[in-house]
Structures are given as C-alpha cells and as structure tokens.
Amino acid sequence: MSDEQSHEKGQPGAGPSVAEVALFGLCPKCGAKTLFDGTVKFAPRCRACGLDYSQFNVGDGPAAFLTLIIGAVVVGLALWLELAWHPPFWVHALLWIPITALSVVYGLRAGKAALLASEYRNKAGEHRSDGPHEDS
C-alpha cells in the first residue's frame, strides 16, 4: 500500500502529526515546511506537493479562544506579580505587552495550523447539498 493510500485510509504515521504541523508549520500531506507565507498567513498551496490550502476553512475560532485563554493567563500573572512584589507600572507594561503579543501571534499560528491539519486528516469540508431541498 502506498504512503498516499495509507494516509487516505487514515492510518497513523502517514504524514506529520497534528502537533508537528502546528509547531513547525509543516504541510499536513507531505511534511514540507510550506504551510505559512508569513507569520500567520497560510500560503496558497504547498510548494512541494501542491496541496491547496485555500480549500480549508479554519475561520476565526483560534483567534477567539486564544484571546480568552491568553488574556486570562496574562491577567492572572499580572495580578500575582502586582500582589507579590508591587512593581511600578512601567514594569508591567514592559513585561506584559510583548509577552501578550508574542503569545497571541505564535499561539494563533499553532492554532490555525492544528485546525488545518485536523481538517485535512478528517477530510472535513463544507456541506454541499445535491440540489434544492424543500423542508416540510
């Protein structure tokens, strides 16, 4: 059985894992490091195998979850720092602004890549009806 056939049947080890795709920006089909065209922008297609990334609809789910999760963690850590050591305001600004920005950007990159890899592995796609259906 070829590697492509084993992946199509969903057998493990057929391509990079979802974690590898998310952490390293790998193509979910061939494993080449071609998933991103910028920091968080997907490339239109894989330069190695030609997989069309535009067919996947990752949406805004990762952004919403990351904003909530990272926001809660940063606020919790900032409160802990304030209550433990009472640093001046500029220390908070110098510390939390870059940490928040980097966490969101790289978390978004990993989240979007993980969702794309999951869609690829599970052959997820938009529902398409065969034609107009009347609901009674």
C-alpha positions in Angstrom: 0.0 0.0 0.0 1.5 3.4 -1.0 2.0 6.2 1.5 -0.8 8.2 -0.1 -3.2 5.3 0.1 -2.3 4.7 3.8 -3.0 8.4 4.5 -6.3 8.3 2.7 -7.3 5.4 4.9 -6.4 7.5 8.0 -3.6 5.2 9.2 -1.3 6.7 11.7 2.2 7.7 10.6 1.1 8.6 7.1 2.1 12.2 7.4 3.2 14.6 10.1 1.1 14.6 13.2 -1.2 17.5 14.1 1.3 18.6 16.7 4.1 18.6 14.2 2.1 20.6 11.7 1.1 23.1 14.4 4.6 23.5 15.9 6.7 23.6 12.8 4.3 24.9 10.0 4.5 21.6 8.0 2.3 20.7 5.1 -0.2 18.1 6.5 0.2 16.0 3.4 3.9 15.8 2.6 5.6 17.3 5.7 7.4 20.1 3.9 7.8 23.4 5.8 5.5 25.3 3.4 2.3 25.9 5.4 2.8 29.6 6.1 3.5 32.5 3.7 4.0 35.0 6.6 3.8 34.9 10.3 0.1 33.7 10.5 -1.0 33.8 6.8 -1.3 30.5 5.1 0.4 30.0 1.8 -2.0 29.5 -1.1 -0.6 25.9 -1.7 2.2 23.7 -0.8 5.3 24.4 -2.9 6.4 20.7 -2.6 3.3 18.6 -3.2 0.7 21.2 -4.5 -1.9 20.7 -1.7 -4.3 23.6 -2.0 -4.6 25.2 1.5 -7.4 27.5 0.4 -9.8 24.6 0.4 -9.6 24.5 4.2 -11.8 26.9 6.3 -10.1 27.5 9.6 -12.1 30.6 10.4 -11.8 32.7 13.5 -12.1 30.0 16.1 -8.4 30.0 17.1 -8.4 33.8 17.5 -11.4 33.9 19.8 -10.1 31.0 22.0 -6.6 32.4 22.2 -7.7 35.9 23.1 -9.7 34.5 26.0 -7.2 31.9 27.2 -4.1 34.1 26.9 -5.9 37.1 28.3 -6.9 35.1 31.4 -3.4 33.8 31.9 -1.7 37.2 31.4 -4.2 38.9 33.8 -3.7 36.2 36.4 0.1 36.5 36.2 0.0 40.3 36.2 -2.2 40.3 39.4 0.1 37.8 41.0 3.2 39.9 40.2 1.4 43.0 41.5 0.4 41.4 44.7 3.7 39.7 45.3 6.2 42.5 44.5 4.2 45.7 43.8 6.4 46.8 40.8 6.0 50.1 39.1 3.5 50.4 36.2 6.3 50.6 33.6 7.5 47.1 34.6 4.0 45.7 33.9 4.0 47.4 30.5 7.5 46.3 29.6 6.7 42.7 30.6 3.1 42.0 29.6 2.7 43.8 26.3 5.4 41.8 24.5 4.5 38.6 26.2 0.9 39.0 25.2 1.7 40.0 21.6 4.1 37.1 21.1 1.8 34.6 22.8 -1.2 35.6 20.6 0.8 35.6 17.3 2.5 32.3 17.8 -0.4 30.7 19.5 -2.6 31.8 16.6 -0.1 30.3 14.2 -0.1 27.0 16.0 -3.9 27.0 16.5 -4.6 27.7 12.8 -2.1 25.1 11.7 -3.6 22.5 14.1 -7.1 23.1 12.8 -6.0 22.9 9.2 -4.2 19.6 9.9 -7.3 18.3 11.7 -9.5 19.2 8.7 -7.1 17.5 6.3 -6.8 14.3 8.4 -10.5 14.1 8.9 -11.4 15.1 5.4 -13.6 17.8 6.7 -15.2 20.2 4.3 -18.2 22.4 3.9 -21.5 20.6 3.4 -22.7 20.7 -0.1 -26.2 19.7 -1.0 -27.1 17.9 -4.2 -29.8 20.4 -5.0 -32.6 22.4 -3.5 -34.5 20.6 -0.8 -37.9 21.7 0.5 -38.5 21.4 4.2 -42.0 20.3 5.0 
